[in-house]
Amino acid sequence: MKPQSCVNINKEWDIVGARQVGRDMAKKLGFGTVDQARIATAISELARNIYLYADSGQICFEVIENMQQQGICMTAIDTGPGIEDISQVMQDGYTTSGGLGAGLPGVKRLMDEFDLKSEEGKGTKIKAVKWLR
Amino acid sequence: MDEKFKKIVIENSDTIVQMWMEEVNSLKNINYTATISDELFESTNREFVNVIFSSITNRGTSNSVEVFSEKIINLGWPLSYITDGLQVFRRVTADYILTQSEKVDSNHFSNILKSVDLWVEPLIRQLVNEYSGSWEHIVSLQRVALQELSAPLIPVMDKITIMPLIGTIDTERAKLIMENLLEGVIKHNSEVVLMDITGVPVVDTMVAHHIIQAAEAVRLIGSTCILVGIRPEIAQTIVNLGIDLGKFPTKSSLKKGFTSALEITNRKVVDLESKEASIEKMIDSLQGE
């Protein structure tokens, strides 16, 4: 397992920083341009959620391997207000900030694996994996 | 007490400079890139140590500190060069005064440290402030420069306007885009606005949301907004995200968008009769005479 690199999200421009790190990592692993764009967009969504709802948090990137393939795993962690109803936020069009409400369900569709854990008042942890085909 | 130490330091400045130089040189290999030539490093070190000594003897702020920090910035050397250098100076000087003292007890020792700190601290503060202040100045200038080129609007021809977008779109810029777009449409009396996103690296829900809002606002004031420059990978991510861009026309390239803008404004591009043919015709008519 390769060491992970983390990006702190405090300002809006940190989203760009996180995207850059993720994109570089994806490029090095050999992802194609389409998957690179998918990964960068997913990072953008996760980072923006941290910035919008939790004020500050962290996104960590990791190269993961199983028997057949390599992949990139990103974990977004924050200590924000948490999510009350997870099934609700995974619905298309649900938003509390006047946006499109496509962020989290979109990330799930962009990535291969998606895992959301949240505790109200304590924070949210989202893990998303994209495998190299 | 302080004056006594100062006297020791100034009288033995050569030895202290020598010791300082050795220490700083050994730091060079660890901390800084090897691209700095030895002569430049040596001469800058000399200047640095002169600045330190002149600040100790004068006790006041001097112009040389400013000049020196500016030089370091222009050379592009890291801030750690300054802080390391002063840290080494503090250590070396304290050591040297200790070796020169006859009786050493804890009181004496703390006096030495206090004096040396008093000399070095204002210098650290001033140099670091100068250095970071100059960086902040550069950053703020760049921010202004970026803002100036963040949402340009180009009236290419009567009734057709283009807004090329390059680089990341954040909330601030999204607001500017909307304002410039609407202002420009009214000002240039445009019927069609082409928004080109070829240079936007990532289109996430936030960016898409702002584009949709801008296009809707343009529609409200009676013009058409065509989104152009959608790269294949961006198209795929937009579909994956489930964003509906069906409310306004989109095109893959600026060229295609421009063609349909011409159609909307009832115009088309016509090739002129080629030059060669007309010249040949002229020659023919001349020969006929």
Interface residues (C-beta under 8 A of the other chain):
Chain A: E12 W13 I15 V16 R19 T33 V34 Q36 A37 R38 A40 T41 S44 E45 R48 D92 G99 L100 G101 A102 G103 P105 G106 R109 L110
Chain B: T168 D170 T171 E172 P201 V202 V203 D204 T205 M206 A208 H209 I212 P232 E233 I234 Q236 T237 N240 L241 G242 I243
